[in-house]
Amino acid sequence: CITFRTDKVRVQYKPQNVWIGTCEKAPKDEIRLSTSKNGKYPTPVEAILMASGACSADDVKYFLEKNKIVVKGIDIDVDGKFADEGPSRVEEIKIKYHVDSPNVRSEDINIVGDAVLKEICPVVNTLMLMGSLQMKVQVVLKR
């Protein structure tokens, strides 16, 4: 019998366009979202961009460390471009990883982004399988 992983979250509406998200693993921790661009919390789209950056960067870190590369830190810039036509959607996501490492080589950097992005990250893979989303990745050394 194969057991598949499932994640479960709960989202509740609060006044002034605020949504509170919690998960079973940490029910007392919450993520606040705002459906208004003028709100004081990230929008759901910004949360997707953050999740894409965090999930894929964790895979970049894993890949590098598995290959005996020391990772002191990673900063991630994620840009989401909305489609000009058709249904409202993000049609392109650009992720740029700034890797702080004393022993990484340029050839390590050249292969890590695309390999990790296309093979491991479930957030990015889910988004890419849902439609015509383009992903662009760049990994740079932070020195």
N, C-alpha and C positions, 0 to 999 in steps of 0.2 A: 504494500500500500504506500503510495507516494503522498507525502504531506506537502502542500503548497503554503507558502508564506502569505499571510494576509496582514495588512495594517489597517487599523480602524481609528478614525478621528471623529470628533464631534465639533460642529460649528453652531454657535448661537448668535442670534441678532440682539444687539443692544441699541439703545437710542443714538441718534446722530450718525447713522450709517457706520456703526462700528460692529465688527464681527469678531467673536472670540473663538479661537480654535484650541482644542485640547486633544491629547491622545491617551490611549489606555496605559501606556508605559509610564507617563508622567502626568497624571490628571491634574496636579496642582500647578504645573507649568502651562503657560498659555501663550498663544501668538495672537496679537491683535491686528486686524486688518480693517481698512476703510475702503468703502466703495466710491468714495469721492476723491478726486484728484487733489482737492484742497484739504483733505482730512489730515490728521496728525499721525496716521499710521500708514504703513505700506499698503498699496492696492493688491488685490489678488494676483494681478499680472506681475507686479514687482516681486511678490512672494514666489511665483513660478521661476522668475529669473534668479532669485536668491537660491532657491532649491537646486536649480541647474548648476549654478556655480559651486555650491557646497558639495553636492553629490559628486560631480565630476572631478573637483579638486581633491576630494578625499581619495578618489581612484588614482589620480596622478601621483599623490603622495605615496599611496600603497605601492604602485608600480615602481617608483623610484627607490623606495626603501627596500623593496624585495630584491632590487639589483644593487644593494649595498651603497646606495647614495644617501648621504645625510641631508635631511630636509629640516632646515631651521625655521622656515616659515613659508607660507604661500599667501599672497594677496590676489584676489580675483576681481577683474572688471568684467561685468556682463552688460551687454547692450541688447535690447530687444527692439526690433523695427516692426512697426505695424504695417499691414497690407494697405495699399492705396485704394484697392477696389475689393468688392465682394464682401463676404461676412467679416465682421470685426475680429481680427486675429493677429497674432504675432507671426510674421512670415520669415523672420530671420533673427537668429540669436548669435551674437559674437561673444566668445569667451576668451579672455586673455589672462593667463596665469603668470604671475610674477613670482618665480621660485628663488628662494634664498637658500643656497647650498654651496658649501665650500669645495665639494668634490664632483659636481656634475660636469659632464662633458657636453659639448654642443651636439654630438651625435645622439646622446641620450635624450636631449631636449627635442630634437627633431622628430623622434618617433613616438614619444610618449603621448602627446595631445590627441592625435587622431586615433591611435590604437585604443586608448582608454575610452575616449568619447564614443567610439563606434561599437565597442565590445562589452563594456562593463556597466556604465552608469544607467540605472533603471529609469531615472527621471528623464534624462535626455533621450534614451531609446524610446520611451513612451511617447514623448512629444514628437519625435521624428516619425514614428509609425502612424501617427494620427493624421498626417496630411502632408502638405507641401512646405514643410518647414526646412529652411536651410540653416545648417550649423557651420560656423567658422570658428576655428580654434587657433590660438597662438600661445606658445609657451616661451617665456623669456627669462633670462637670468636676472635676478635682482642683486645688483652689486653696488 
